[in-house]
Amino acid sequence: MTQNGEPIALVAATAAGRIHAQVVASAWPQARLVDAGSAAESLRQAWRAGESIVAFLAAGAVVRIIAPLLTDKATDPAVVVVDDAARHAVALLGGHAAGANTLARRVAALLDARPVVTTATDARDLPGLDTLGMPVEGGVSGVTRAILDGEPVRLQAQSTWPLPALPDNVGADLPGSYRLLVTDRLVPFDERTAVLRPPSLVVGVGASRGVAVEELQQLLERVLAEAQLSATSIGCLATVDVKADEAGILELARRLGVPLLTYPAEQLATVPVPNPSEVVRTVVGTGSVAEAAALIRPVCLPGHLQAGPPQAGGSATGELLVAKTASAMATVAVARHAPRGRLAIVGLGPGARDLVTPRAVEELRRASVVVGLDQYVDQIRDLLRPGTTVVASGLGAEEARARAAVELASSGKAVALIGSGDAGVYAMASPALEYAGTDIDVVGVPGVTAGLAAASLLGAPLGHDHVYLSLSDLHTPWEVISGRVAAAAAADLVVLFYNPRSRTRDWQLAAAMAELAVHRPADTPVGVVRHASRPEQSVQLHTVAGFDPADVDMYSLVVVGNSRTKVVAGRMVTPRGYRWLS
């Protein structure tokens, strides 16, 4: 919230406040200064618009103005207050639900101020119940207070859902009267029980052409109430693809705030159902729409859902909780689906902490299990939430780490598999995705590669086409590597050599450079960066003719220019275009 282009209203009363507001407005295109004649009316106008608010005003004044406007934490906007000297950015309202804590940190970073988060869980570095990735209901304040006070809280769940790390006083085997319940069932209110609503339900919908959304909604509410199921746990609606444009179904999905999945009749026809209809088969081409669509397991992908194929033999993966139930023009069915684990593959960058992206930090704190090389885990251990399980191993265990991460995610956990640079470049993403099936959600978090870090230190050597090549023959035969080097040399590509030289591989770099020398002028620049972005970093410039491979080790990255690369003011530069001058 308030992070990805959502509108932010800026309100200021003093000249200093307006200056600070202008700094924010200049940096963020989605931020606008609201001027409705007075600070009070500007605040009210921004509130009515539902925008997140950054108020450059006294905290007391903001409290008095917005107090009559407060309705519910689920709908009230985020409010951040910045003092006149821009020393503090205080998350005054909507810390978790509306994203004020995040907004306060972002504003503070922009203004060189100190962020102040006022929610107790953030202050103690504990996850708020409304930050666990699921809607939460019931005795939220009572259970939160118990967690903060260190009292035991029993975690009870129908199945293992990919929750973030929880503190030690929250667990399945703990005694006590406080509970954190993960269920799609309706339960009576209890101030000692907070209820997390997992997206476990899929509602299959069939309808006649022109069905009204009111009829669909009333039918769904009735069947959910009779089955004692929560509408908050509906993950998606599903139907046959010929109903993809049915206005009533589309509006129902919009009101529920869930996606609508559609399936070809041929796929629905393969799903065994208890109540097929020959009439429906004649009209649509499948004996079931509502039940079959509910039973097919949706495949969750970052940002959207897509229809997943039935398992072998046409079977589906859901448990039918509500069989086909009809009204005059519609049918619905409800199925429960097992949890999907979550695997985040996180690139940590080349080593410097300020090159670890905010998204990577977010995913590390979203995980309950972190898997990685021991030295990489040590780099980010302080970013993990208390209670995070760490699975670390030494060099050479890449395949085992990848398998372990996938297996943990397949058991329903939220797992972060970490690697240096970008996890998809000579790192952990490839082996992990070779093992990962459709039973887990995979999230990729890009990282700054060693090649990019080295290039920025050398100047602009990647200004034209370039290629990454690893000289390690641990996974690739040297004959293949040599052929690729020759192809890159003949194509006049800038070449970045990863894994250029080790104690046992001391001749391959020289062989590769000899091949490049056939196609490059002798004065072609060669850059060597060792420990890019780390304290022991070193940067050297050579030429093809003067380069000595003995100066390179496994902590180095070698960048060889193309025939147009040059050194300008001590910086390696490859022009963006070829200018064939005589």
VEXLUM-797119 format. One record per residue (C-alpha): x, y, z; residue number from 1; residue in one letter. Coordinates in pm, whole numbers, plus 50000, padded with zeros to 5 digits. Example, Ala and Ser with C-alpha at 12.3 -4.5 7.8 and 13.67 -1.06 7.14 Angstrom:
! VEXLUM-797119
X,Y,Z,n,res
51230,49550,50780,1,a .
51367,49894,50714,2,s .
! end
This chain:
! VEXLUM-797119
X,Y,Z,n,res
50000,50000,50000,1,m .
50117,50351,49916,2,t .
50416,50190,49744,3,q .
50334,50126,49382,4,n .
50193,50445,49237,5,g .
49887,50475,49464,6,e .
49791,50841,49519,7,p .
49936,51028,49815,8,i .
49793,51358,49937,9,a .
50034,51615,50084,10,l .
49897,51876,50325,11,v .
50103,52166,50460,12,a .
50030,52492,50644,13,a .
50369,52663,50686,14,t .
50631,52773,50437,15,a .
50874,52510,50569,16,a .
50608,52244,50544,17,g .
50532,52337,50185,18,r .
50902,52313,50101,19,i .
50920,51961,50246,20,h .
50598,51868,50068,21,a .
50742,51990,49739,22,q .
51045,51764,49788,23,v .
50811,51465,49821,24,v .
50595,51577,49527,25,a .
50903,51619,49307,26,s .
51027,51270,49390,27,a .
50696,51083,49368,28,w .
50471,51139,49064,29,p .
50172,50997,49254,30,q .
50201,51258,49531,31,a .
50011,51586,49506,32,r .
49985,51893,49725,33,l .
49625,51951,49834,34,v .
49531,52317,49879,35,d .
49164,52361,49970,36,a .
49203,52701,50134,37,g .
49299,52577,50481,38,s .
49498,52290,50623,39,a .
49187,52151,50793,40,a .
48978,52149,50477,41,e .
49271,52009,50277,42,s .
49296,51718,50522,43,l .
48923,51653,50502,44,r .
48930,51663,50122,45,q .
49219,51415,50106,46,a .
49041,51189,50356,47,w .
48721,51189,50153,48,r .
48923,51095,49844,49,a .
49056,50791,50030,50,g .
49416,50884,49960,51,e .
49711,50816,50187,52,s .
49802,51141,50362,53,i .
50134,51298,50456,54,v .
50059,51599,50675,55,a .
50331,51855,50743,56,f .
50148,51977,51052,57,l .
50147,51946,51429,58,a .
50035,51597,51537,59,a .
49777,51740,51777,60,g .
49617,51949,51506,61,a .
49593,51649,51274,62,v .
49435,51439,51550,63,v .
49167,51701,51618,64,r .
49083,51739,51249,65,i .
49061,51370,51157,66,i .
48905,51240,51481,67,a .
48545,51297,51363,68,p .
48627,51123,51033,69,l .
48744,50791,51179,70,l .
48529,50492,51088,71,t .
48717,50158,51066,72,d .
49082,50052,51052,73,k .
49004,49842,50747,74,a .
48897,50146,50544,75,t .
49058,50453,50705,76,d .
49355,50586,50503,77,p .
49716,50597,50614,78,a .
49817,50920,50786,79,v .
50180,51020,50838,80,v .
50274,51340,51022,81,v .
50601,51524,50958,82,v .
50715,51800,51192,83,d .
50805,52146,51060,84,d .
51178,52077,51073,85,a .
51136,51738,50901,86,a .
51312,51559,51183,87,r .
51051,51286,51229,88,h .
50796,51108,51009,89,a .
50534,50958,51241,90,v .
50291,50684,51134,91,a .
49988,50833,51308,92,l .
49709,50615,51167,93,l .
49678,50295,50966,94,g .
50022,50156,51046,95,g .
49956,49806,50916,96,h .
49622,49794,50738,97,a .
49670,50115,50537,98,a .
50048,50101,50506,99,g .
50138,50406,50718,100,a .
50444,50237,50868,101,n .
50587,50176,50524,102,t .
50493,50524,50409,103,l .
50659,50680,50716,104,a .
50982,50494,50640,105,r .
50976,50605,50277,106,r .
50907,50968,50364,107,v .
51181,50962,50628,108,a .
51432,50822,50380,109,a .
51344,51095,50132,110,l .
51368,51381,50383,111,l .
51659,51240,50585,112,d .
51425,51220,50884,113,a .
51370,50956,51150,114,r .
51074,50722,51093,115,p .
50854,50660,51395,116,v .
50624,50358,51379,117,v .
50366,50355,51654,118,t .
50234,50000,51634,119,t .
50369,49789,51918,120,a .
50447,49489,51700,121,t .
50667,49694,51468,122,d .
50844,49854,51760,123,a .
50923,49503,51890,124,r .
51004,49363,51544,125,d .
50712,49122,51565,126,l .
50468,49054,51280,127,p .
50131,49218,51322,128,g .
49840,48980,51277,129,l .
49722,49193,50985,130,d .
50059,49151,50811,131,t .
50055,48771,50783,132,l .
49924,48767,50428,133,g .
49562,48681,50514,134,m .
49259,48876,50635,135,p .
49227,48859,51013,136,v .
48909,48875,51222,137,e .
48793,48818,51577,138,g .
48986,48902,51892,139,g .
49280,49062,51713,140,v .
49366,49312,51986,141,s .
49349,49052,52264,142,g .
49569,48800,52085,143,v .
49813,49073,51975,144,t .
49844,49187,52335,145,r .
49909,48828,52444,146,a .
50185,48792,52183,147,i .
50346,49117,52297,148,l .
50322,49013,52664,149,d .
50490,48681,52590,150,g .
50187,48474,52680,151,e .
50147,48141,52497,152,p .
49924,48154,52190,153,v .
49814,47827,52029,154,r .
49834,47817,51650,155,l .
49554,47600,51515,156,q .
49521,47547,51140,157,a .
49327,47314,50913,158,q .
49645,47277,50708,159,s .
49995,47426,50693,160,t .
49972,47766,50528,161,w .
50279,47972,50422,162,p .
50284,48213,50715,163,l .
50584,48432,50801,164,p .
50799,48348,51100,165,a .
50607,48374,51426,166,l .
50755,48446,51770,167,p .
50842,48160,52003,168,d .
50529,48209,52214,169,n .
50307,48124,51914,170,v .
50296,47755,51825,171,g .
50081,47450,51768,172,a .
50173,47268,52088,173,d .
50155,47555,52335,174,l .
49904,47564,52622,175,p .
49696,47865,52715,176,g .
49363,48023,52639,177,s .
49470,48248,52349,178,y .
49444,48110,51996,179,r .
49547,48204,51645,180,l .
49306,48007,51430,181,l .
49358,47957,51054,182,v .
49028,47840,50907,183,t .
48768,47907,50640,184,d .
48490,47803,50881,185,r .
48266,48051,51059,186,l .
48344,48059,51431,187,v .
48179,48246,51718,188,p .
48350,48566,51826,189,f .
48596,48518,52110,190,d .
48820,48800,52231,191,e .
49094,48544,52294,192,r .
49081,48399,51940,193,t .
49205,48576,51627,194,a .
49099,48413,51301,195,v .
49313,48418,50988,196,l .
49114,48356,50670,197,r .
49313,48152,50415,198,p .
49211,48175,50046,199,p .
49111,47809,50049,200,s .
48769,47821,49882,201,l .
48690,47816,49510,202,v .
48332,47895,49412,203,v .
48214,47738,49088,204,g .
47939,47932,48913,205,v .
47699,47837,48639,206,g .
47433,48075,48510,207,a .
47182,48145,48240,208,s .
47248,48437,48009,209,r .
47154,48770,48170,210,g .
47156,48650,48532,211,v .
47145,48939,48781,212,a .
47433,48982,49023,213,v .
47184,49013,49308,214,e .
47055,48661,49240,215,e .
47408,48523,49231,216,l .
47508,48705,49548,217,q .
47200,48596,49742,218,q .
47251,48233,49634,219,l .
47618,48239,49734,220,l .
47546,48402,50071,221,e .
47282,48138,50142,222,r .
47500,47837,50064,223,v .
47795,47979,50258,224,l .
47578,48044,50562,225,a .
47429,47694,50549,226,e .
47777,47539,50519,227,a .
47919,47773,50788,228,q .
48190,47899,50552,229,l .
48344,48246,50544,230,s .
48317,48452,50226,231,a .
48652,48608,50321,232,t .
48820,48275,50238,233,s .
48701,48275,49877,234,i .
49014,48275,49664,235,g .
48844,48298,49325,236,c .
48529,48235,49124,237,l .
48541,47984,48840,238,a .
48315,47906,48546,239,t .
48310,47783,48187,240,v .
48483,48006,47933,241,d .
48163,48082,47739,242,v .
48055,48276,48051,243,k .
48371,48486,48063,244,a .
48173,48795,47959,245,d .
47866,48732,48176,246,e .
47803,49068,48344,247,a .
47645,48927,48662,248,g .
47934,48687,48724,249,i .
48195,48956,48654,250,l .
48022,49194,48895,251,e .
48006,48927,49165,252,l .
48381,48872,49134,253,a .
48436,49247,49157,254,r .
48223,49277,49471,255,r .
48408,48989,49634,256,l .
48744,49131,49527,257,g .
48858,48802,49372,258,v .
48962,48695,49021,259,p .
48735,48506,48784,260,l .
48886,48195,48624,261,l .
48736,48038,48315,262,t .
48787,47688,48174,263,y .
48710,47529,47837,264,p .
48412,47294,47845,265,a .
48643,47014,47732,266,e .
48852,47051,48049,267,q .
48551,47069,48278,268,l .
48414,46754,48117,269,a .
48716,46555,48242,270,t .
48644,46629,48610,271,v .
48438,46363,48793,272,p .
48145,46528,48974,273,v .
47861,46390,49188,274,p .
47580,46571,49005,275,n .
47632,46586,48628,276,p .
47351,46709,48406,277,s .
47279,46589,48055,278,e .
47086,46909,47989,279,v .
47393,47115,48071,280,v .
47610,46880,47863,281,r .
47385,46936,47561,282,t .
47391,47314,47594,283,v .
47750,47379,47709,284,v .
47946,47068,47618,285,g .
48017,46950,47974,286,t .
47795,46774,48224,287,g .
47901,47012,48502,288,s .
48001,47374,48528,289,v .
47971,47478,48893,290,a .
48101,47159,49057,291,e .
48373,47091,48801,292,a .
48498,47451,48801,293,a .
48508,47453,49182,294,a .
48705,47128,49196,295,l .
48984,47221,48954,296,i .
49275,47354,49153,297,r .
49377,47705,49052,298,p .
49748,47770,48999,299,v .
49852,48086,49181,300,c .
50111,48305,49016,301,l .
50249,48638,49142,302,p .
49985,48898,49072,303,g .
49718,48671,48925,304,h .
49563,48327,48905,305,l .
49551,48093,48614,306,q .
49355,47777,48558,307,a .
49553,47469,48648,308,g .
49503,47141,48462,309,p .
49340,46848,48641,310,p .
49569,46574,48762,311,q .
49632,46264,48555,312,a .
49314,46080,48466,313,g .
49099,46390,48483,314,g .
49075,46397,48862,315,s .
49065,46731,49043,316,a .
49231,46836,49363,317,t .
48955,47008,49559,318,g .
48725,46875,49830,319,e .
48364,46951,49742,320,l .
48209,47116,50049,321,l .
47889,47241,49886,322,v .
47739,47042,49599,323,a .
47566,47216,49312,324,k .
47291,47437,49450,325,t .
47052,47617,49218,326,a .
46837,47927,49205,327,s .
46612,48029,48917,328,a .
46898,48126,48684,329,m .
47219,48018,48857,330,a .
47407,47736,49025,331,t .
47700,47750,49265,332,v .
47926,47492,49424,333,a .
48208,47538,49674,334,v .
48529,47337,49704,335,a .
48817,47362,49949,336,r .
49170,47339,49814,337,h .
49484,47247,50000,338,a .
49740,47519,50075,339,p .
50012,47600,49829,340,r .
50357,47657,49972,341,g .
50552,47967,49878,342,r .
50908,47979,49746,343,l .
51074,48317,49707,344,a .
51403,48299,49517,345,i .
51592,48604,49637,346,v .
51898,48770,49486,347,g .
52101,48951,49752,348,l .
52319,49154,49518,349,g .
52701,49156,49499,350,p .
52766,49206,49870,351,g .
52707,49564,49981,352,a .
52405,49603,50210,353,r .
52278,49909,50022,354,d .
52259,49697,49706,355,l .
52014,49455,49868,356,v .
51681,49567,49724,357,t .
51381,49660,49942,358,p .
51185,49380,49778,359,r .
51451,49131,49883,360,a .
51427,49254,50243,361,v .
51049,49226,50228,362,e .
51067,48866,50109,363,e .
51324,48773,50373,364,l .
51087,48903,50639,365,r .
50791,48732,50472,366,r .
50956,48390,50503,367,a .
50939,48144,50790,368,s .
51235,47947,50650,369,v .
51549,48083,50483,370,v .
51772,47846,50285,371,v .
52115,47943,50158,372,g .
52492,47921,50156,373,l .
52616,47977,50510,374,d .
52821,48287,50427,375,q .
52526,48449,50247,376,y .
52295,48371,50538,377,v .
52540,48542,50773,378,d .
52521,48857,50561,379,q .
52146,48898,50609,380,i .
52077,48723,50939,381,r .
51998,49055,51108,382,d .
51717,49118,50856,383,l .
51524,48806,50951,384,l .
51228,48810,51186,385,r .
51266,48641,51524,386,p .
51164,48278,51493,387,g .
51284,48235,51135,388,t .
51424,47886,51070,389,t .
51761,47895,50891,390,v .
51883,47607,50677,391,v .
52244,47684,50584,392,a .
52511,47471,50418,393,s .
52858,47513,50277,394,g .
53007,47549,49932,395,l .
52925,47288,49673,396,g .
52580,47194,49806,397,a .
52373,47391,49554,398,e .
52159,47097,49441,399,e .
52088,46993,49799,400,a .
51989,47347,49897,401,r .
51758,47377,49598,402,a .
51589,47044,49678,403,r .
51554,47135,50044,404,a .
51393,47471,49963,405,a .
51143,47313,49724,406,v .
51057,47034,49967,407,e .
50997,47282,50249,408,l .
50777,47496,50025,409,a .
50587,47186,49912,410,s .
50506,47114,50277,411,s .
50319,47445,50288,412,g .
50583,47674,50433,413,k .
50692,48021,50323,414,a .
51053,47972,50210,415,v .
51317,48215,50089,416,a .
51603,48060,49891,417,l .
51886,48312,49875,418,i .
52180,48360,49643,419,g .
52429,48631,49566,420,s .
52386,48874,49278,421,g .
52071,48782,49089,422,d .
51950,48436,49187,423,a .
51873,48361,48822,424,g .
52228,48427,48696,425,v .
52468,48138,48768,426,y .
52283,48090,49097,427,a .
52002,47911,49276,428,m .
51696,47984,49063,429,a .
51778,47730,48790,430,s .
51826,47421,49009,431,p .
51530,47516,49228,432,a .
51292,47559,48936,433,l .
51403,47228,48789,434,e .
51254,47063,49099,435,y .
50957,47292,49166,436,a .
50616,47168,49059,437,g .
50277,47330,49028,438,t .
50202,47264,49396,439,d .
50392,47576,49511,440,i .
50388,47945,49426,441,d .
50723,48079,49312,442,v .
50823,48444,49346,443,v .
51142,48570,49185,444,g .
51322,48868,49340,445,v .
51582,49017,49104,446,p .
51916,49125,49241,447,g .
52208,49338,49126,448,v .
52450,49103,48951,449,t .
52824,49099,49002,450,a .
52853,49188,48634,451,g .
52648,49504,48676,452,l .
52834,49599,48993,453,a .
53170,49550,48822,454,a .
53060,49736,48509,455,a .
52950,50038,48712,456,s .
53293,50050,48876,457,l .
53475,50026,48544,458,l .
53265,50293,48371,459,g .
53028,50190,48093,460,a .
53170,49877,47932,461,p .
52823,49730,47866,462,l .
52705,50011,47640,463,g .
52655,49771,47351,464,h .
52576,49399,47309,465,d .
52749,49179,47561,466,h .
52756,48822,47688,467,v .
52810,48657,48027,468,y .
53029,48346,48012,469,l .
53136,48125,48299,470,s .
53476,47962,48261,471,l .
53400,47696,48521,472,s .
53388,47353,48365,473,d .
53230,47202,48676,474,l .
52888,47186,48506,475,h .
52982,47254,48142,476,t .
53249,47073,47935,477,p .
53541,47291,47832,478,w .
53475,47212,47466,479,e .
53134,47381,47496,480,v .
53277,47680,47683,481,i .
53556,47719,47429,482,s .
53307,47717,47143,483,g .
53101,47989,47310,484,r .
53410,48203,47368,485,v .
53501,48168,47001,486,a .
53149,48266,46896,487,a .
53150,48572,47123,488,a .
53491,48672,46995,489,a .
53384,48642,46631,490,a .
53061,48832,46701,491,a .
53258,49122,46856,492,d .
53060,49108,47178,493,l .
53177,49257,47506,494,v .
53251,48955,47726,495,v .
53205,48924,48103,496,l .
53389,48624,48242,497,f .
53242,48475,48559,498,y .
53443,48216,48758,499,n .
53751,48314,48559,500,p .
54027,48133,48748,501,r .
54081,47918,49056,502,s .
54366,47722,49210,503,r .
54274,47411,49014,504,t .
54154,47589,48696,505,r .
54455,47803,48615,506,d .
54477,47779,48235,507,w .
54123,47836,48098,508,q .
54127,48215,48125,509,l .
54451,48238,47930,510,a .
54303,48014,47660,511,a .
53990,48226,47640,512,a .
54191,48549,47620,513,m .
54402,48402,47340,514,a .
54084,48336,47140,515,e .
53960,48690,47200,516,l .
54298,48833,47101,517,a .
54253,48692,46751,518,v .
53949,48917,46701,519,h .
54042,49221,46916,520,r .
54298,49500,46874,521,p .
54589,49466,47114,522,a .
54487,49786,47297,523,d .
54129,49666,47367,524,t .
54054,49747,47732,525,p .
54021,49468,47985,526,v .
53874,49544,48326,527,g .
53925,49331,48636,528,v .
53709,49391,48941,529,v .
53773,49193,49256,530,r .
53518,49175,49542,531,h .
53282,49421,49372,532,a .
53097,49640,49626,533,s .
53270,49480,49925,534,r .
53521,49652,50157,535,p .
53817,49476,49993,536,e .
53708,49586,49644,537,q .
53976,49657,49380,538,s .
53945,49778,49021,539,v .
54213,49747,48753,540,q .
54233,49836,48384,541,l .
54453,49646,48139,542,h .
54467,49581,47766,543,t .
54432,49254,47579,544,v .
54804,49259,47505,545,a .
54910,49351,47859,546,g .
54667,49139,48057,547,f .
54811,48873,48290,548,d .
54561,48602,48392,549,p .
54770,48532,48701,550,a .
54633,48854,48854,551,d .
54283,48703,48862,552,v .
54111,48467,49107,553,d .
53760,48335,49179,554,m .
53664,48659,49354,555,y .
53727,48850,49032,556,s .
53513,48933,48731,557,l .
53686,49006,48400,558,v .
53530,49237,48139,559,v .
53680,49234,47790,560,v .
53570,49513,47557,561,g .
53467,49478,47195,562,n .
53665,49627,46906,563,s .
53513,49973,46970,564,r .
53559,49985,47348,565,t .
53798,50255,47466,566,k .
53925,50421,47782,567,v .
53809,50779,47837,568,v .
53944,50969,48139,569,a .
54036,50641,48305,570,g .
53695,50484,48244,571,r .
53612,50189,48022,572,m .
53348,50291,47766,573,v .
53174,50091,47494,574,t .
52989,50325,47252,575,p .
52618,50259,47210,576,r .
52657,50243,46832,577,g .
52922,50137,46583,578,y .
53078,50429,46398,579,r .
53298,50288,46124,580,w .
53533,50579,46076,581,l .
53831,50569,45845,582,s .
! end
